[in-house]
Amino acid sequence: MDPVTHGLTGALIAQTGFSRRLGAYSTLAMAAVAMFPDVDIIYRLESLPTYIENHRGLSHSFVGILGSGILLGAILGRIDKKRRYLAWITACWVALLSHQVLDLVTSYGTQILYPFNMNRYYLDWVFIVDFFLSGILILSLMLCRKIPGQSERKAKLGLMLATGYILFCAANHYLALHQLTRSARANGIPFQSAAAVPQPLLPLIWSGILDGGDFFYQKQLWSFEQPQPPFEVYNKLSGSIFEQKARNSELGELYFWFARYPVVKEYVQNRQHIVEI
């Protein structure tokens, strides 16, 4: 999820009662803490491959959330005149957990079990920038400011609406998968697995992808409508010695670890054999 939505979520969570207990500045603090896991953007300063390898890694894992929650909570507790360390650590854990949850519902993949497991987990429910979700959060925060006496109730209602929207996207995802696999069977397309990847602007449009073993089949679809042929067909692997050399390179291994649907294209250019992955 984008950093702005993370920050808005942290600020709205603060309005559910944390700001009353910890002070008005807790809203800004929890907004910043909710964005903190994306501090791993510093890896981009070294190189793009280093960033790809480490983004949504340690700082987004349960281990990272546990440690950074204690660290950030201790810092905020030290600044707090009443030294409410436990309360601040709890607030930080909640804000950090919201970051992890919002990243999980996207398609990028989050290493929540790092360093014990390097797998990237994703739910494919919401596009990484969703204006409807961000709009719900912004509107809820505006209502909290406009009606201070009812801010906690408005904030809780806003979080409920945001959760409801995410569940709506989840239901559409399930429906899109059903439509995709139904179309594949009806048209005799063999597949090992299927995915419906959310697309920008509208939570009813999905990119349907079928893993057919040697090929990927892709088709954009509406969640309420069965997609019809033709499907775009992509060659997964060529099996050539050149492809194998590319796969075994450092960048090749990183890409095949990161990419969910890697495809291969080979051609000769200026007497060089080019392998595009």
Rosetta silent file (secondary structure, phi, psi, omega in degrees, C-alpha in Angstrom):
SEQUENCE: MDPVTHGLTGALIAQTGFSRRLGAYSTLAMAAVAMFPDVDIIYRLESLPTYIENHRGLSHSFVGILGSGILLGAILGRIDKKRRYLAWITACWVALLSHQVLDLVTSYGTQILYPFNMNRYYLDWVFIVDFFLSGILILSLMLCRKIPGQSERKAKLGLMLATGYILFCAANHYLALHQLTRSARANGIPFQSAAAVPQPLLPLIWSGILDGGDFFYQKQLWSFEQPQPPFEVYNKLSGSIFEQKARNSELGELYFWFARYPVVKEYVQNRQHIVEI
SCORE:     score description
SCORE:     0.000 S_00000001
   1 L     0.000  153.055 -177.725    0.000    0.000    0.000 S_00000001
   2 L   -71.924  152.940 -176.403    1.189    3.555   -0.616 S_00000001
   3 H   -58.408  -34.927 -178.812    2.778    5.512    2.302 S_00000001
   4 H   -62.374  -45.056  179.212   -0.017    8.111    2.390 S_00000001
   5 H   -64.236  -37.986  175.710   -2.681    5.472    3.041 S_00000001
   6 H   -60.495  -46.227 -179.397   -0.495    3.935    5.747 S_00000001
   7 H   -64.247  -42.032  178.469   -0.133    7.320    7.421 S_00000001
   8 H   -62.160  -38.747  178.915   -3.850    8.080    7.195 S_00000001
   9 H   -64.386  -44.857  178.204   -4.629    4.701    8.763 S_00000001
  10 H   -61.143  -41.381  179.118   -2.261    5.336   11.655 S_00000001
  11 H   -65.116  -39.904 -179.587   -3.787    8.777   12.251 S_00000001
  12 H   -70.020  -38.009  176.173   -7.323    7.380   12.231 S_00000001
  13 H   -60.556  -39.311  179.199   -6.381    4.585   14.630 S_00000001
  14 H   -59.698  -33.224 -178.115   -5.018    7.227   16.986 S_00000001
  15 H   -74.232   -9.833 -178.823   -8.444    8.884   17.012 S_00000001
  16 H   -77.677   -3.605  179.305  -10.114    5.720   18.332 S_00000001
  17 H   150.732  -21.648 -179.354   -8.867    6.477   21.857 S_00000001
  18 H   -65.301  -39.527 -178.436   -5.080    6.685   21.779 S_00000001
  19 H   -66.136  -32.698  178.228   -5.090   10.473   21.305 S_00000001
  20 H   -70.109  -36.073 -177.978   -7.312   10.915   24.358 S_00000001
  21 H   -83.907  -35.649 -172.089   -5.010    8.792   26.519 S_00000001
  22 H  -108.810   -4.538  179.017   -1.640    9.828   25.125 S_00000001
  23 L   106.411  159.028 -174.582   -2.242   13.393   23.964 S_00000001
  24 L   -61.497  -33.071 -176.543   -3.108   15.132   20.721 S_00000001
  25 L   -71.808   -7.247  177.568    0.382   14.700   19.257 S_00000001
  26 H   -66.460  -24.830  177.742   -0.120   10.918   19.292 S_00000001
  27 H   -62.047  -48.451  178.107   -2.090   11.320   16.044 S_00000001
  28 H   -66.517  -39.623 -178.901    0.984   12.581   14.225 S_00000001
  29 H   -63.364  -45.625 -178.275    3.185   10.078   16.028 S_00000001
  30 H   -71.561  -29.373  174.555    1.045    7.069   15.099 S_00000001
  31 H   -64.026  -43.711  179.278    0.764    8.285   11.502 S_00000001
  32 H   -67.086  -41.601  179.703    4.566    8.374   11.305 S_00000001
  33 H   -64.367  -38.288  179.247    4.916    4.980   13.007 S_00000001
  34 H   -63.345  -25.140  177.972    2.382    3.444   10.586 S_00000001
  35 H   -92.632  -10.341 -171.509    4.658    4.519    7.725 S_00000001
  36 H   -55.942  -41.690 -178.060    7.875    3.448    9.466 S_00000001
  37 H   -54.529  -25.487  178.701    8.282   -0.044    7.894 S_00000001
  38 H   -77.020    9.182  174.117    8.843    1.644    4.536 S_00000001
  39 H   -62.432  -17.230  178.741   12.096    3.006    5.941 S_00000001
  40 H   -67.780    2.332  174.051   13.625    0.143    3.958 S_00000001
  41 H   -64.212  -17.137  178.715   13.481    2.495    0.959 S_00000001
  42 H   -60.981  -23.656  177.383   17.042    3.400    1.974 S_00000001
  43 H   -64.218  -22.018  179.454   18.126    0.223    0.168 S_00000001
  44 H   -66.043  -24.278  179.317   17.216    2.026   -3.054 S_00000001
  45 H   -66.157  -28.090  179.346   20.229    4.279   -2.482 S_00000001
  46 L   -80.841  -55.448  178.210   22.515    1.293   -3.039 S_00000001
  47 L  -173.444  161.561  177.547   20.800   -0.243   -6.067 S_00000001
  48 H   -64.745  -44.544  177.426   17.454   -1.372   -7.433 S_00000001
  49 H   -58.707  -38.643  178.253   18.276   -5.104   -7.001 S_00000001
  50 H   -64.754  -38.816  177.876   19.199   -4.490   -3.351 S_00000001
  51 H   -65.405  -46.002  179.646   15.905   -2.677   -2.839 S_00000001
  52 H   -59.497  -40.226 -177.735   13.889   -5.463   -4.494 S_00000001
  53 H   -68.139  -32.411 -171.714   15.618   -8.049   -2.313 S_00000001
  54 H  -108.681  -18.359 -179.149   15.003   -6.192    0.954 S_00000001
  55 L   -65.492  136.794 -174.886   11.780   -4.177    0.510 S_00000001
  56 L    60.770   36.135  177.301    8.943   -5.612    2.598 S_00000001
  57 L  -102.991 -115.001 -174.472   11.465   -7.799    4.363 S_00000001
  58 H   -56.359  -47.292 -175.920   12.630   -7.436    7.964 S_00000001
  59 H   -65.306  -18.742 -178.892   10.880   -4.132    8.707 S_00000001
  60 H  -102.077   -3.510 -176.190    7.550   -5.617    7.539 S_00000001
  61 L   -84.829  167.557  176.377    7.855   -8.970    9.322 S_00000001
  62 H   -61.276  -38.223  178.182    6.418   -9.940   12.696 S_00000001
  63 H   -63.933  -44.542  179.525    9.951   -9.906   14.105 S_00000001
  64 H   -64.995  -40.605  178.710   10.562   -6.428   12.718 S_00000001
  65 H   -64.969  -41.807  178.781    7.248   -5.119   14.019 S_00000001
  66 H   -60.446  -48.106 -178.057    7.929   -6.544   17.464 S_00000001
  67 H   -70.182  -47.085 -177.977   11.378   -4.971   17.648 S_00000001
  68 H   -68.875  -29.807  176.473   10.596   -1.613   16.045 S_00000001
  69 H   -64.268  -42.187  177.804    7.436   -1.288   18.158 S_00000001
  70 H   -66.122  -44.170 -178.057    9.478   -1.609   21.338 S_00000001
  71 H   -64.540  -50.864 -178.157   12.155    0.774   20.044 S_00000001
  72 H   -67.371  -38.646  177.943    9.775    3.467   18.788 S_00000001
  73 H   -63.683  -37.824  178.596    7.500    3.086   21.816 S_00000001
  74 H   -66.601  -38.774  178.571   10.471    3.508   24.139 S_00000001
  75 H   -65.574  -47.089 -179.927   11.537    6.671   22.323 S_00000001
  76 H   -67.706  -34.874  176.777    8.035    8.152   22.444 S_00000001
  77 H   -66.019  -34.639  178.344    7.645    7.051   26.061 S_00000001
  78 H   -68.587  -37.546  178.202   10.876    8.824   26.928 S_00000001
  79 H   -69.789  -34.467 -179.568    9.609   12.025   25.291 S_00000001
  80 L   -63.174  127.332 -179.145    6.297   11.693   27.141 S_00000001
  81 L   -62.210  -28.486 -179.360    6.434   13.590   30.442 S_00000001
  82 L   -88.584   -1.467  177.050    4.391   10.840   32.131 S_00000001
  83 L    53.594   49.941 -179.029    6.771    8.127   30.879 S_00000001
  84 L   -89.511   71.059 -175.246    3.953    5.868   29.634 S_00000001
  85 H   -61.691  -49.710 -176.395    6.246    3.370   27.948 S_00000001
  86 H   -62.184  -40.767  179.695    3.845    0.425   27.802 S_00000001
  87 H   -64.227  -40.231 -179.549    1.023    2.547   26.395 S_00000001
  88 H   -71.637  -38.596  177.741    3.274    3.940   23.666 S_00000001
  89 H   -63.037  -41.245  177.463    4.700    0.545   22.782 S_00000001
  90 H   -62.266  -44.612  179.105    1.153   -0.811   22.447 S_00000001
  91 H   -60.923  -40.792  179.778    0.158    2.134   20.243 S_00000001
  92 H   -66.843  -41.230  178.342    3.209    1.565   18.045 S_00000001
  93 H   -60.982  -42.331  179.729    2.486   -2.142   17.692 S_00000001
  94 H   -63.654  -45.310 -179.744   -1.075   -1.413   16.571 S_00000001
  95 H   -63.911  -42.476 -179.771    0.094    1.184   14.021 S_00000001
  96 H   -67.449  -37.933  178.705    2.825   -1.114   12.693 S_00000001
  97 H   -65.221  -34.555  177.277    0.447   -4.051   12.432 S_00000001
  98 H   -62.459  -34.942  177.926   -1.914   -1.912   10.333 S_00000001
  99 H   -63.805  -46.578 -179.003    0.969   -1.401    7.901 S_00000001
 100 H   -61.915  -43.510 -179.270    1.552   -5.129    7.622 S_00000001
 101 H   -63.603  -45.303 -178.707   -2.137   -5.876    7.072 S_00000001
 102 H   -65.947  -31.667  176.350   -2.525   -3.202    4.373 S_00000001
 103 H   -73.976  -34.322 -179.360    0.529   -4.520    2.531 S_00000001
 104 H   -63.926  -32.946 -176.955   -0.707   -8.098    2.704 S_00000001
 105 L   -77.640   -4.875  177.004   -3.936   -7.274    0.858 S_00000001
 106 L   -92.461 -170.976 -175.848   -1.949   -6.014   -2.165 S_00000001
 107 L  -105.572   -3.997 -172.793   -0.093   -8.066   -4.787 S_00000001
 108 L   -67.058  -39.913 -177.873    3.524   -7.042   -4.158 S_00000001
 109 L   102.740  128.527 -177.240    4.292   -9.698   -1.559 S_00000001
 110 E  -128.963  131.546 -178.603    5.409   -9.265    2.059 S_00000001
 111 L   -86.206   72.587 -173.952    7.919  -11.414    3.942 S_00000001
 112 L   -68.364  -21.673 -178.171    5.915  -11.533    7.163 S_00000001
 113 L  -101.988    8.636  176.279    7.860  -14.551    8.496 S_00000001
 114 L   -58.656  139.065    6.197   11.328  -13.140    7.785 S_00000001
 115 L   -94.732    8.129 -177.690   14.023  -14.219    8.749 S_00000001
 116 L   -78.961  -25.096 -177.695   12.620  -17.724    9.313 S_00000001
 117 L  -146.716  127.529 -176.421   10.918  -17.880    5.928 S_00000001
 118 L   -92.142    3.256 -179.423   11.763  -15.834    2.817 S_00000001
 119 L   -64.603  146.983  177.258    8.441  -16.463    1.071 S_00000001
 120 L  -101.552  125.128 -177.355    6.439  -13.422   -0.014 S_00000001
 121 E  -105.933  143.120 -177.809    2.778  -13.528    1.002 S_00000001
 122 L  -155.082  153.496  178.990   -0.027  -11.622   -0.726 S_00000001
 123 L  -111.200  -17.288  177.706   -3.822  -11.698   -0.923 S_00000001
 124 L    62.659   32.683 -177.438   -4.352   -9.823   -4.227 S_00000001
 125 L   -92.072  -40.185 -170.497   -7.396   -7.992   -2.899 S_00000001
 126 L  -128.949  139.161  175.074   -6.543   -4.294   -3.313 S_00000001
 127 L   -65.963  153.240 -171.794   -4.417   -2.373   -5.799 S_00000001
 128 L   -63.574  -24.504  172.208   -1.346   -0.789   -4.232 S_00000001
 129 L  -124.948  108.516 -176.119   -2.841    2.721   -4.643 S_00000001
 130 L  -120.928  109.576 -175.305   -6.575    2.707   -3.990 S_00000001
 131 H   -70.550  -26.865  177.827   -8.308    6.090   -4.032 S_00000001
 132 H   -67.714  -45.373  178.725  -11.549    4.691   -2.603 S_00000001
 133 H   -64.287  -47.317  178.885   -9.773    3.353    0.482 S_00000001
 134 H   -61.523  -38.229  179.261   -7.722    6.526    0.911 S_00000001
 135 H   -63.382  -40.102  177.500  -10.892    8.594    0.447 S_00000001
 136 H   -61.011  -43.070 -178.978  -12.688    6.734    3.237 S_00000001
 137 H   -66.726  -43.631  179.933   -9.765    7.406    5.584 S_00000001
 138 H   -63.479  -46.808  179.998   -9.521   11.107    4.643 S_00000001
 139 H   -61.129  -40.899  179.401  -13.258   11.666    5.042 S_00000001
 140 H   -63.871  -41.793  178.041  -13.240    9.916    8.421 S_00000001
 141 H   -66.146  -37.590  178.045  -10.378   12.086    9.672 S_00000001
 142 H   -64.105  -40.796  178.436  -12.158   15.227    8.462 S_00000001
 143 H   -67.377  -33.835  177.485  -15.298   14.231   10.379 S_00000001
 144 H   -64.230  -38.808  179.410  -13.213   13.584   13.487 S_00000001
 145 H   -74.010  -35.262 -176.852  -11.861   17.132   13.339 S_00000001
 146 H   -73.374  -32.691 -179.279  -15.231   18.659   12.555 S_00000001
 147 L  -124.122   75.816 -174.555  -17.016   16.899   15.452 S_00000001
 148 H   -55.883  -38.737 -176.751  -14.364   16.624   18.218 S_00000001
 149 H   -65.691  -20.496 -179.188  -16.760   15.316   20.862 S_00000001
 150 H  -116.202   21.420 -173.539  -17.605   12.315   18.719 S_00000001
 151 H   -61.839  -39.664 -178.579  -14.157   11.754   17.222 S_00000001
 152 H   -64.395  -43.858 -179.934  -13.666    8.296   18.732 S_00000001
 153 H   -66.764  -41.223  178.813  -16.975    7.016   17.437 S_00000001
 154 H   -64.615  -38.964 -179.492  -16.390    8.570   14.020 S_00000001
 155 H   -66.320  -42.968  178.705  -12.903    7.068   13.865 S_00000001
 156 H   -63.915  -39.969  177.879  -14.144    3.587   14.749 S_00000001
 157 H   -64.486  -40.023  178.520  -16.892    3.903   12.157 S_00000001
 158 H   -62.470  -42.701  177.891  -14.320    5.019    9.588 S_00000001
 159 H   -65.802  -35.701  176.842  -12.116    2.009   10.308 S_00000001
 160 H   -65.431  -41.115  178.392  -15.149   -0.245   10.021 S_00000001
 161 H   -65.218  -41.308  178.467  -16.000    1.285    6.631 S_00000001
 162 H   -63.547  -42.003  177.474  -12.392    0.860    5.465 S_00000001
 163 H   -64.338  -41.980  177.910  -12.434   -2.763    6.609 S_00000001
 164 H   -60.980  -39.730  178.795  -15.774   -3.282    4.877 S_00000001
 165 H   -64.149  -43.081  179.025  -14.359   -1.876    1.648 S_00000001
 166 H   -62.651  -39.749  177.579  -11.365   -4.235    1.820 S_00000001
 167 H   -67.384  -33.186  174.544  -13.718   -7.171    2.403 S_00000001
 168 H   -61.936  -43.267  177.259  -15.767   -5.992   -0.583 S_00000001
 169 H   -63.868  -38.906  178.895  -12.584   -6.153   -2.676 S_00000001
 170 H   -62.537  -41.195  178.633  -11.878   -9.622   -1.258 S_00000001
 171 H   -64.900  -40.793  177.287  -15.337  -10.811   -2.324 S_00000001
 172 H   -65.501  -35.115  177.035  -14.786   -9.398   -5.816 S_00000001
 173 H   -62.590  -45.785  178.233  -11.420  -11.146   -5.942 S_00000001
 174 H   -60.862  -42.582 -179.965  -13.064  -14.478   -5.137 S_00000001
 175 H   -65.750  -41.177  179.199  -15.710  -13.841   -7.799 S_00000001
 176 H   -63.423  -41.534  176.875  -13.093  -12.876  -10.400 S_00000001
 177 H   -61.324  -41.818  178.863  -11.156  -16.076   -9.704 S_00000001
 178 H   -62.042  -44.672  179.951  -14.347  -18.074  -10.105 S_00000001
 179 H   -64.271  -39.274 -178.275  -15.123  -16.391  -13.424 S_00000001
 180 H   -66.404  -50.455 -178.612  -11.560  -16.933  -14.669 S_00000001
 181 H   -67.188  -34.400  176.807  -11.357  -20.637  -13.838 S_00000001
 182 H   -62.047  -43.388  178.522  -14.880  -21.185  -15.168 S_00000001
 183 H   -65.227  -40.350 -179.499  -13.844  -19.625  -18.493 S_00000001
 184 H   -61.244  -44.533 -179.951  -10.661  -21.720  -18.614 S_00000001
 185 H   -68.064  -39.263 -178.626  -12.593  -24.959  -18.188 S_00000001
 186 H   -66.414  -29.458 -176.798  -15.270  -23.923  -20.681 S_00000001
 187 L  -105.459   11.484  175.109  -12.643  -23.126  -23.326 S_00000001
 188 L    67.596   32.160  178.395  -10.387  -26.108  -22.701 S_00000001
 189 L   -94.027  111.636  179.502   -7.445  -24.138  -21.308 S_00000001
 190 L   -72.366  138.457  179.074   -5.383  -26.413  -19.020 S_00000001
 191 L  -149.050  149.978  178.610   -4.030  -24.676  -15.928 S_00000001
 192 L   -95.852  -32.256  178.607   -2.200  -25.526  -12.721 S_00000001
 193 E  -154.172  162.585 -179.030   -3.112  -22.394  -10.804 S_00000001
 194 E  -137.660  150.958  178.277   -5.028  -19.153  -11.302 S_00000001
 195 E  -143.570  146.984  173.231   -4.725  -15.625   -9.969 S_00000001
 196 E  -121.015  109.729 -174.397   -6.772  -12.446  -10.172 S_00000001
 197 E   -98.678  126.542 -177.577   -4.530   -9.412   -9.731 S_00000001
 198 E   -63.261  145.439  179.813   -6.231   -6.086   -8.832 S_00000001
 199 L  -112.295  161.001 -176.360   -6.012   -3.246  -11.341 S_00000001
 200 L   -69.060  158.408  170.509   -5.958    0.533  -10.703 S_00000001
 201 L    78.520  -40.827 -174.826   -8.943    2.891  -10.313 S_00000001
 202 L  -136.839  125.163 -176.508  -11.790    0.382  -10.007 S_00000001
 203 L   -76.753   14.452  177.911  -12.032   -2.653   -7.660 S_00000001
 204 L  -107.023   -5.668 -177.600  -14.147   -4.537  -10.209 S_00000001
 205 E  -107.678  133.245 -175.908  -11.396   -4.925  -12.842 S_00000001
 206 E  -135.604  153.925  171.018   -8.802   -7.692  -12.548 S_00000001
 207 E  -100.007  109.276 -179.475   -5.939   -9.137  -14.515 S_00000001
 208 E   -86.087  131.051 -177.816   -6.648  -12.847  -14.722 S_00000001
 209 E  -129.868  127.162  177.633   -3.589  -15.093  -15.016 S_00000001
 210 E  -112.908  129.794  175.557   -3.584  -18.852  -15.613 S_00000001
 211 E   -92.165  106.425 -176.997   -0.449  -20.943  -15.134 S_00000001
 212 L   -98.230   18.396 -179.573   -0.661  -23.561  -17.853 S_00000001
 213 L    93.295  -79.476  178.815    2.678  -25.250  -17.195 S_00000001
 214 L   -90.393  -16.290 -175.811    4.634  -24.128  -20.262 S_00000001
 215 E  -134.609  157.060  167.263    2.613  -20.964  -20.807 S_00000001
 216 E  -106.617  136.088  174.848    0.886  -18.158  -18.928 S_00000001
 217 E  -111.904  129.080 -175.745   -2.561  -17.129  -20.140 S_00000001
 218 E  -129.396  140.269  179.036   -3.646  -13.584  -19.301 S_00000001
 219 E  -155.016  130.837  173.874   -6.936  -11.755  -19.730 S_00000001
 220 E   -77.738  139.244 -175.643   -8.388   -8.603  -18.177 S_00000001
 221 E  -147.181  160.135  169.806  -11.856   -9.214  -16.782 S_00000001
 222 E   -90.511  145.205 -177.193  -14.720   -7.829  -14.763 S_00000001
 223 L   -65.550  -22.848 -177.366  -15.427   -9.686  -11.548 S_00000001
 224 L  -100.079    7.708 -175.514  -19.089  -10.144  -12.517 S_00000001
 225 L  -136.137  132.606  179.186  -18.461  -11.351  -16.093 S_00000001
 226 L   -71.124  123.293 -179.179  -16.877  -14.533  -17.457 S_00000001
 227 L   -69.363  145.597 -179.022  -13.908  -13.594  -19.703 S_00000001
 228 L  -113.517  149.586  176.104  -14.003  -14.824  -23.293 S_00000001
 229 L   -59.095  159.536    7.773  -11.118  -15.834  -25.575 S_00000001
 230 L   -86.328  151.527  172.969   -8.720  -14.904  -26.952 S_00000001
 231 L   -97.026  147.783  170.572   -6.290  -14.902  -24.007 S_00000001
 232 E   -71.756  135.675 -177.648   -2.818  -13.415  -24.252 S_00000001
 233 E  -116.556  128.581 -178.720   -0.300  -16.283  -24.226 S_00000001
 234 E  -123.524  133.077  178.348    3.211  -15.880  -22.801 S_00000001
 235 E   -75.019  123.989 -178.047    6.026  -18.412  -23.003 S_00000001
 236 L   -73.457  -52.895 -175.289    7.292  -19.189  -19.501 S_00000001
 237 L  -139.847  149.311  177.028   10.618  -20.822  -20.348 S_00000001
 238 L   -98.104  -26.672 -179.970   12.565  -21.634  -23.506 S_00000001
 239 L    81.336    4.486 -177.609   14.783  -24.312  -21.982 S_00000001
 240 L   -77.464  164.496  178.099   17.841  -23.102  -23.883 S_00000001
 241 H   -66.422  -30.408  179.085   21.362  -23.020  -22.479 S_00000001
 242 H   -67.982  -42.056  177.494   21.293  -19.217  -22.747 S_00000001
 243 H   -62.419  -41.358 -179.242   18.184  -19.014  -20.589 S_00000001
 244 H   -63.448  -38.871  177.325   19.767  -21.302  -18.011 S_00000001
 245 H   -63.441  -40.618  178.933   22.848  -19.088  -17.848 S_00000001
 246 H   -65.281  -41.615  179.429   20.587  -16.057  -17.324 S_00000001
 247 H   -62.348  -37.016 -175.533   18.641  -17.884  -14.586 S_00000001
 248 H   -83.287   -6.691  177.180   21.843  -18.836  -12.765 S_00000001
 249 L   -72.048  164.060 -178.513   23.222  -15.300  -12.753 S_00000001
 250 H   -60.681  -45.711  179.285   22.926  -13.233   -9.576 S_00000001
 251 H   -69.384  -35.384  178.933   20.286  -10.938  -11.069 S_00000001
 252 H   -63.819  -44.576  178.705   18.494  -13.886  -12.658 S_00000001
 253 H   -62.843  -40.453  178.662   18.165  -15.713   -9.351 S_00000001
 254 H   -64.228  -43.325 -177.131   16.882  -12.539   -7.684 S_00000001
 255 H   -66.238  -43.420 -179.454   14.330  -11.919  -10.430 S_00000001
 256 H   -69.062  -25.616  174.035   12.975  -15.470  -10.429 S_00000001
 257 H   -72.347  -37.793 -174.527   12.685  -15.295   -6.639 S_00000001
 258 H   -84.170  -45.081 -171.197   10.784  -12.004   -6.817 S_00000001
 259 L   -75.905  133.160  178.705    8.614  -12.303   -9.939 S_00000001
 260 L   -79.245  -33.359 -176.215    5.405  -14.287   -9.685 S_00000001
 261 L  -132.434   68.015 -179.418    4.983  -14.766  -13.441 S_00000001
 262 L   -72.598  133.714  176.744    8.378  -14.589  -15.147 S_00000001
 263 L  -122.037  155.957 -173.751    8.333  -14.991  -18.926 S_00000001
 264 L  -123.430  137.149  174.697   11.272  -15.461  -21.289 S_00000001
 265 E  -134.353  132.648 -178.846   11.987  -14.038  -24.729 S_00000001
 266 E  -124.734  142.692  176.341   15.156  -14.773  -26.733 S_00000001
 267 E  -161.785  164.665  179.717   16.521  -13.167  -29.899 S_00000001
 268 E  -105.726  131.037 -179.536   19.774  -12.337  -31.671 S_00000001
 269 E  -142.514  123.588 -179.650   20.852   -8.712  -32.000 S_00000001
 270 L    53.664   43.100  178.781   24.195   -7.464  -33.342 S_00000001
 271 L    65.515   17.482  175.545   25.548  -11.028  -33.158 S_00000001
 272 E  -114.771  140.701  177.679   24.612  -11.265  -29.507 S_00000001
 273 E   -89.677  114.452 -176.381   22.108  -13.720  -28.056 S_00000001
 274 E  -100.337  132.321  175.179   19.727  -11.700  -25.898 S_00000001
 275 E  -116.728  113.734  176.508   17.632  -13.267  -23.150 S_00000001
 276 E  -101.912  126.122  178.322   14.845  -11.049  -21.815 S_00000001
 277 L  -114.024    0.000    0.000   13.186  -12.205  -18.601 S_00000001
